[in-house]
Amino acid sequence: MTHQEQNNCNGELTISYQPKTEKIVFMELKSSKTTKADFDKLLEVNILGCKAIYDVLKQFITDHAVQKLVCSK
């Protein structure tokens, strides 16, 4: 993140998200000046990011398991 991007940020939100249950199990907000609208947007973007990472990891694990099964035959 560049210095300019940091100056434009209204907060930093870190979450741990469980995609199967759609529950947030951890949340940390680093900003005391975040508006409700900014927080809602941060939360939405974080959840979308967690879901995208989950999908990539799930696909990798599935592909790896299939490859192991094919190679073991």
C-alpha positions as CSV (number, residue, x, y, z in Angstrom):
1,M,0.0,0.0,0.0
2,T,1.4,3.4,-1.0
3,H,1.5,6.4,1.3
4,Q,-1.3,8.0,-0.7
5,E,-3.5,4.9,-0.3
6,Q,-2.8,4.9,3.5
7,N,-3.9,8.5,3.7
8,N,-7.2,7.7,1.9
9,C,-8.1,4.8,4.1
10,N,-10.7,5.3,6.8
11,G,-9.9,2.1,8.6
12,E,-8.3,-1.3,8.6
13,L,-10.6,-4.3,9.3
14,T,-9.2,-7.8,10.0
15,I,-11.6,-10.7,10.3
16,S,-11.6,-14.5,10.5
17,Y,-14.5,-15.9,8.6
18,Q,-16.0,-19.4,8.4
19,P,-17.5,-19.7,4.9
20,K,-19.5,-22.8,5.6
21,T,-21.4,-21.3,8.6
22,E,-21.1,-17.7,7.3
23,K,-19.9,-16.6,10.7
24,I,-17.3,-14.1,11.7
25,V,-15.2,-15.6,14.5
26,F,-12.7,-12.7,15.0
27,M,-12.8,-9.1,14.2
28,E,-10.3,-6.2,14.7
29,L,-10.9,-2.6,13.6
30,K,-7.9,-0.3,13.5
31,S,-9.4,3.2,13.4
32,S,-11.4,5.3,15.7
33,K,-12.7,7.5,12.9
34,T,-14.5,4.9,10.8
35,T,-18.1,5.8,9.8
36,K,-20.8,3.2,9.8
37,A,-20.9,3.3,6.0
38,D,-17.1,2.8,5.8
39,F,-17.3,-0.1,8.3
40,D,-20.1,-1.8,6.3
41,K,-18.0,-1.5,3.1
42,L,-14.9,-2.8,4.8
43,L,-16.8,-5.8,6.2
44,E,-18.4,-6.6,2.9
45,V,-15.0,-6.5,1.1
46,N,-13.4,-8.6,3.8
47,I,-16.0,-11.3,3.6
48,L,-15.8,-11.4,-0.2
49,G,-12.0,-11.7,0.1
50,C,-12.3,-14.5,2.6
51,K,-14.7,-16.4,0.4
52,A,-12.4,-15.9,-2.6
53,I,-9.4,-17.3,-0.7
54,Y,-11.5,-20.2,0.6
55,D,-12.6,-21.1,-2.9
56,V,-9.0,-21.0,-4.2
57,L,-7.7,-23.2,-1.3
58,K,-10.6,-25.6,-1.6
59,Q,-10.0,-26.0,-5.3
60,F,-6.3,-26.6,-4.7
61,I,-6.9,-29.2,-2.0
62,T,-9.5,-31.0,-4.2
63,D,-7.1,-31.0,-7.2
64,H,-4.2,-32.2,-5.1
65,A,-6.4,-35.0,-3.6
66,V,-7.5,-36.1,-7.1
67,Q,-3.9,-36.1,-8.3
68,K,-2.8,-38.2,-5.4
69,L,-5.5,-40.7,-6.1
70,V,-4.6,-40.9,-9.8
71,C,-0.9,-41.3,-9.1
72,S,-1.5,-44.0,-6.5
73,K,-3.3,-46.3,-9.0
